Amino acid sequence: MTNVVLVGTLDTKGVEYGWLRERLLRTGVEVIMVDTGIMGDPRVPADVPREAVARAAGAELPELRAAADRGAAVTAMAKGAEATLLRLHAEGRLHAVLAIGGSGGTSIATRAMRALPLGVPKLMVSSMASGDVAPYVGSSDITMMYSVVDIAGINSISAPVMANAVEAAAGMAKAFERASRELRRPARLGTGSRPLIAASMAGVTTIGVDAARERLTELGYEVLVFHVSGAGGRTLETLAGQGIFAGVLDLTLSELADDLCGGILTAGPDRLSAAGRAGIPQVVSLGALDMVKFGPLETLPERARYRRVHVHNPSITVVRTTPAECAELGRRVAAKLRAATGPTAVCVPLRGLSTLGAPGGTYHDPDADRALFSALREGLRGSSARLYDYDTHINDPGFGRAAADRLHAMIGAAAAAA
């Protein structure tokens, strides 16, 4: 039996959820309706009533109503929806999640969706989906579909949009249930035969990282490459914290430069931390620390306009990091790696950190690079992290292969010592 879980407020969106349920049933799937409404009466019946959702959050619905605090009530119902979806998934009764809503409904449903493992189909139809969806998606694999009009009745625009969502959710649910059945367990990331490696990459480090990825594949690993776009780095950190990786090849750290200098693609202050906390073998390099990424050229902050500027594409403008910024980045990288509890190595490409920073490139600046290297060496002095110099640039394929071989050796040594 294939189940699609519908999660939403059946007081304000009951008619629309009833419409979704009817059409899902026509596709041959079963439906489990979870009610996260609070104040009004549900307009359609629920399989998991709102009282049960509130109790799953450690609350009672009458108390939430009496408090008349909408923010607290929404938070509680989101927590209860999260617990409910996790329970249904553990029971093997959840093969996809579909929700519709405005800002409140989207907040509740996506919190619950984010708690589910990667690979579980999650589809959110929302009037908020044409803006910044990072608070809703986080580092999960939620699919956001823009509703075009508000979720307020069935009309000539909302009907085809929601019909597409129904077919998408049903199709994903059937495929997920089939895969789960064939594996005889809930399908999830990291259940394949090859150990997983996380690698970080940007366009300006692609050649080196691709060489490393190809070498690791030859050695029997499956390599997941994360684009250092802010969200990519956060996702890498989240998955590393879950312990699904045999090793991490973190060759591209530009998100740290954006975090320091106010760029637009920061992954936050915890970047380059999770693998170390989890004790996972990691090989780190300094890729793309020679640049900070901003938006289109016309949006470049005044403070950056008088530095070395390069238009990477119409949406991204990059600015060269200064010697002082590079020194601070070296200190920050060293502090994070000193705290690592597992095997850690740093591979330093002495001749450049990106395609722009290689000899002859726009951002080739040996003085700034030396400031980075010097601060890094000083910060790692006396630590267990090992530092290796390579007289090449980061996009030399030989550098990527050497970094891959080093990670492979570290993983083997860690396994032998376990």
Solvent accessible surface area in square Angstrom, and as a share of the most:
residue,aa,sasa,rsa
1,M,166,0.74
2,T,21,0.12
3,N,10,0.05
4,V,0,0.00
5,V,0,0.00
6,L,0,0.00
7,V,0,0.00
8,G,6,0.06
9,T,23,0.13
10,L,0,0.00
11,D,20,0.10
12,T,91,0.53
13,K,35,0.15
14,G,0,0.00
15,V,71,0.41
16,E,10,0.04
17,Y,0,0.00
18,G,19,0.18
19,W,36,0.13
20,L,0,0.00
21,R,49,0.18
22,E,84,0.38
23,R,61,0.22
24,L,0,0.00
25,L,87,0.43
26,R,163,0.60
27,T,30,0.17
28,G,62,0.60
29,V,2,0.01
30,E,78,0.35
31,V,19,0.11
32,I,12,0.06
33,M,0,0.00
34,V,0,0.00
35,D,1,0.01
36,T,1,0.00
37,G,1,0.01
38,I,19,0.10
39,M,124,0.55
40,G,32,0.31
41,D,114,0.59
42,P,63,0.40
43,R,155,0.56
44,V,28,0.16
45,P,97,0.61
46,A,33,0.25
47,D,82,0.43
48,V,14,0.08
49,P,62,0.39
50,R,6,0.02
51,E,72,0.32
52,A,31,0.24
53,V,0,0.00
54,A,0,0.00
55,R,131,0.48
56,A,45,0.35
57,A,14,0.11
58,G,75,0.72
59,A,20,0.15
60,E,74,0.33
61,L,4,0.02
62,P,90,0.56
63,E,116,0.52
64,L,25,0.13
65,R,83,0.30
66,A,86,0.67
67,A,70,0.55
68,A,89,0.69
69,D,75,0.39
70,R,174,0.63
71,G,47,0.45
72,A,52,0.40
73,A,4,0.03
74,V,21,0.12
75,T,79,0.46
76,A,15,0.12
77,M,0,0.00
78,A,4,0.03
79,K,99,0.42
80,G,0,0.00
81,A,0,0.00
82,E,42,0.19
83,A,38,0.30
84,T,4,0.02
85,L,0,0.00
86,L,69,0.34
87,R,105,0.38
88,L,1,0.00
89,H,23,0.10
90,A,82,0.63
91,E,87,0.39
92,G,41,0.40
93,R,100,0.37
94,L,3,0.01
95,H,14,0.06
96,A,1,0.00
97,V,1,0.00
98,L,0,0.00
99,A,1,0.00
100,I,3,0.01
101,G,1,0.01
102,G,16,0.16
103,S,64,0.41
104,G,14,0.14
105,G,17,0.16
106,T,0,0.00
107,S,48,0.31
108,I,6,0.03
109,A,2,0.01
110,T,0,0.00
111,R,75,0.27
112,A,0,0.00
113,M,0,0.00
114,R,89,0.33
115,A,35,0.27
116,L,7,0.03
117,P,45,0.28
118,L,39,0.19
119,G,46,0.45
120,V,0,0.00
121,P,16,0.10
122,K,3,0.01
123,L,3,0.01
124,M,0,0.00
125,V,0,0.00
126,S,0,0.00
127,S,34,0.22
128,M,77,0.34
129,A,18,0.14
130,S,81,0.52
131,G,51,0.49
132,D,111,0.57
133,V,39,0.23
134,A,47,0.36
135,P,92,0.58
136,Y,30,0.11
137,V,25,0.14
138,G,29,0.28
139,S,29,0.19
140,S,22,0.14
141,D,59,0.31
142,I,14,0.07
143,T,67,0.39
144,M,39,0.18
145,M,49,0.22
146,Y,94,0.36
147,S,3,0.02
148,V,80,0.46
149,V,44,0.25
150,D,84,0.44
151,I,3,0.01
152,A,73,0.56
153,G,26,0.25
154,I,60,0.31
155,N,65,0.33
156,S,101,0.65
157,I,78,0.40
158,S,3,0.02
159,A,25,0.19
160,P,69,0.44
161,V,25,0.14
162,M,2,0.01
163,A,37,0.29
164,N,94,0.48
165,A,0,0.00
166,V,2,0.01
167,E,109,0.49
168,A,39,0.30
169,A,1,0.00
170,A,3,0.02
171,G,41,0.39
172,M,65,0.29
173,A,0,0.00
174,K,77,0.33
175,A,46,0.35
176,F,18,0.07
177,E,23,0.10
178,R,116,0.43
179,A,39,0.30
180,S,14,0.09
181,R,137,0.50
182,E,126,0.56
183,L,77,0.38
184,R,218,0.80
185,R,103,0.38
186,P,58,0.37
187,A,15,0.11
188,R,131,0.48
189,L,59,0.29
190,G,39,0.37
191,T,33,0.19
192,G,57,0.55
193,S,116,0.75
194,R,109,0.40
195,P,65,0.41
196,L,10,0.05
197,I,0,0.00
198,A,0,0.00
199,A,1,0.00
200,S,0,0.00
201,M,41,0.18
202,A,4,0.03
203,G,51,0.49
204,V,9,0.05
205,T,0,0.00
206,T,43,0.25
207,I,97,0.49
208,G,0,0.00
209,V,1,0.00
210,D,38,0.20
211,A,9,0.07
212,A,0,0.00
213,R,79,0.29
214,E,93,0.42
215,R,70,0.26
216,L,0,0.00
217,T,62,0.36
218,E,129,0.58
219,L,48,0.24
220,G,33,0.31
221,Y,12,0.05
222,E,59,0.26
223,V,22,0.12
224,L,39,0.19
225,V,54,0.31
226,F,24,0.10
227,H,112,0.50
228,V,1,0.01
229,S,37,0.24
230,G,2,0.02
231,A,45,0.35
232,G,12,0.11
233,G,1,0.01
234,R,88,0.32
235,T,24,0.14
236,L,2,0.01
237,E,24,0.11
238,T,58,0.33
239,L,8,0.04
240,A,0,0.00
241,G,52,0.50
242,Q,115,0.51
243,G,49,0.47
244,I,41,0.21
245,F,12,0.05
246,A,31,0.24
247,G,0,0.00
248,V,2,0.01
249,L,1,0.00
250,D,2,0.01
251,L,1,0.00
252,T,0,0.00
253,L,0,0.00
254,S,2,0.01
255,E,1,0.00
256,L,6,0.03
257,A,0,0.00
258,D,1,0.00
259,D,48,0.25
260,L,46,0.23
261,C,21,0.13
262,G,46,0.44
263,G,9,0.09
264,I,91,0.46
265,L,33,0.16
266,T,45,0.26
267,A,10,0.07
268,G,19,0.18
269,P,101,0.64
270,D,90,0.46
271,R,1,0.00
272,L,8,0.04
273,S,22,0.14
274,A,2,0.02
275,A,8,0.06
276,G,6,0.05
277,R,160,0.58
278,A,52,0.40
279,G,26,0.25
280,I,13,0.07
281,P,13,0.08
282,Q,5,0.02
283,V,0,0.00
284,V,0,0.00
285,S,0,0.00
286,L,0,0.00
287,G,0,0.00
288,A,0,0.00
289,L,0,0.00
290,D,0,0.00
291,M,1,0.00
292,V,2,0.01
293,K,15,0.06
294,F,11,0.05
295,G,8,0.08
296,P,46,0.29
297,L,84,0.42
298,E,134,0.60
299,T,80,0.46
300,L,6,0.03
301,P,36,0.22
302,E,108,0.49
303,R,146,0.53
304,A,1,0.01
305,R,100,0.37
306,Y,178,0.68
307,R,76,0.28
308,R,99,0.36
309,V,49,0.28
310,H,57,0.25
311,V,74,0.42
312,H,75,0.33
313,N,58,0.30
314,P,121,0.76
315,S,68,0.44
316,I,25,0.13
317,T,0,0.00
318,V,1,0.01
319,V,1,0.01
320,R,6,0.02
321,T,2,0.01
322,T,45,0.26
323,P,64,0.40
324,A,77,0.59
325,E,34,0.15
326,C,0,0.00
327,A,19,0.15
328,E,51,0.23
329,L,0,0.00
330,G,0,0.00
331,R,125,0.46
332,R,85,0.31
333,V,0,0.00
334,A,1,0.01
335,A,62,0.48
336,K,45,0.19
337,L,4,0.02
338,R,119,0.43
339,A,75,0.59
340,A,15,0.12
341,T,104,0.61
342,G,14,0.13
343,P,55,0.35
344,T,9,0.05
345,A,3,0.02
346,V,0,0.00
347,C,0,0.00
348,V,0,0.00
349,P,0,0.00
350,L,65,0.32
351,R,117,0.43
352,G,0,0.00
353,L,1,0.00
354,S,0,0.00
355,T,62,0.36
356,L,23,0.11
357,G,1,0.01
358,A,16,0.12
359,P,73,0.46
360,G,84,0.81
361,G,24,0.23
362,T,73,0.43
363,Y,0,0.00
364,H,58,0.26
365,D,26,0.14
366,P,59,0.37
367,D,87,0.45
368,A,0,0.00
369,D,6,0.03
370,R,142,0.52
371,A,26,0.20
372,L,0,0.00
373,F,12,0.05
374,S,68,0.44
375,A,14,0.10
376,L,0,0.00
377,R,84,0.31
378,E,104,0.47
379,G,22,0.21
380,L,11,0.05
381,R,161,0.59
382,G,79,0.76
383,S,30,0.19
384,S,99,0.64
385,A,10,0.08
386,R,147,0.54
387,L,48,0.24
388,Y,55,0.21
389,D,69,0.36
390,Y,41,0.16
391,D,101,0.52
392,T,22,0.13
393,H,55,0.25
394,I,1,0.01
395,N,7,0.04
396,D,48,0.25
397,P,57,0.36
398,G,31,0.30
399,F,3,0.01
400,G,0,0.00
401,R,115,0.42
402,A,32,0.25
403,A,0,0.00
404,A,0,0.00
405,D,59,0.31
406,R,70,0.25
407,L,0,0.00
408,H,68,0.31
409,A,65,0.50
410,M,29,0.13
411,I,24,0.12
412,G,40,0.38
413,A,65,0.50
414,A,35,0.27
415,A,72,0.56
416,A,91,0.70
417,A,91,0.70
418,A,121,0.94
